[in-house]
Amino acid sequence: MSNKALSVAFVALALLATACNTVRGAGRDVQSVGSAVENTAK
């Protein structure tokens, strides 16, 4: 692989990893809100 292609692949991998963590965090936020609403309803 050339250096340019390797650099592009590394940046793409870093962006995908960041996006995955962001989506996971958003899922946890939604879950905690759902739990709060459920506990309030009881």
DAWODA-V893766 format. One record per backbone hydrogen bond with DSSP energy under -0.5 kcal/mol. CO is the residue of the C=O (numbers start at 0). NH is the residue of the N-H. If there is no record, write none. Layout:
# DAWODA-V893766
co=(CO/CO)
nh=(NH/NH)
This chain:
# DAWODA-V893766
co=(1/2/3/4/5/6/7/8/9/10/11/12/13/14/15/16/17/18/19/20/21/22/23/24/25/26/27/28/29/30/31/32/33/34/35/36/37)
nh=(5/6/7/8/9/10/11/12/13/14/15/16/17/18/19/20/21/22/23/24/25/26/27/28/29/30/31/32/33/34/35/36/37/38/39/40/41)
